[in-house]
Amino acid sequence: MQLRQGLRVLRRARDEVQVGVDPRWAVRVGGLTPERAERLLRAGDRPVDDALPASALAALRAAGLLRPRGARARRVRPDLVPEALAHGLTRADGDGVDSVRRRSRATVAVVGLDRAGTTAASTLALAGVGGLLLDDPRPLGPADVAGPVAARRTVDGATDRATAVVDGLRRLAPRTRVHVRRGLGAVLAERPDAVVTASAGATDPASALALLGADLPHLPVVTREADALVGPFVRAAADDRALPCLRCLDLHRADADPAWPVVLAQLVAPGADGHAPGVPAALAAVAGGLAAAEVLAHLDGGSPRTAGAQYEVPVPSAEPRLRRWAAHPACGCAALDG
Ligand SMILES: [Zn+2]
């Protein structure tokens, strides 16, 4: 057997070595001769069977830190090594390379390029997602620039947000195909593997319905005066029949507040986001990062935390709280699956 890739191996004492730092799997291997401790510290990709007593091998096996002897490390692009190693350690099969390769074949659409949407897009690009479709015809404002993506203005300063960030994203992640699309219909026609929508105040119910009708996985990011909502992640009806869609949440809100539809209509009216000043930088980093992590969990074959739930991220702490939502009995979204 060999140690899994990506593990730190550290000396604790002359006869004791620690394998792993993350408390989810880190183990202490004690009772070693100095020679055996040294061999474990320098194991790398070499077999450890002969280097360790049976008790130590059992401890490593129980912690899930061993892989079959002779398993060859599969190569991955140098910039994606952190993705492959960290995600490999969290997967039962230990195969982070497979995750990274799946991402490279995926296309994700980001509809709404405020700071949170742009952060989600740049994070997905850096994490190895192969294609991005961007849609946001609104003019670029002074508070719309996010993280490392330098938005480009035209000479007269008038350009749309999607066009403004394309070059920056291409420089950030040259292997990711980045394209601008005009309108949700054009985005949906390309059948991306997931759609992130970023908007101020609320998600437009018409967009939510179009996404549900297209049966495409989608995740809303909504920023309000001083917080952000990420989720719920809505997947194909066949996968998540009992989980809520975005309309379910609006129906729940209307149950609690009969005037919610009136308020909602104002939040999503054309030009309403002109009243929204933009997204504070740290809030955008957390909300956009969470959205990217949720999409990656989906692309990697895992379960997004916000399937049937929503992160609430407040200013100033930016500490996410996960709130669960149920499907609304009056929505009938599961019935769309036929
Ligand atoms: Zn629903």
Residues whose N, C-alpha, C, O or C-beta is under 5 A from the ligand:
A	BS01	ZN	P244 C245 R247 C248 C331 C333
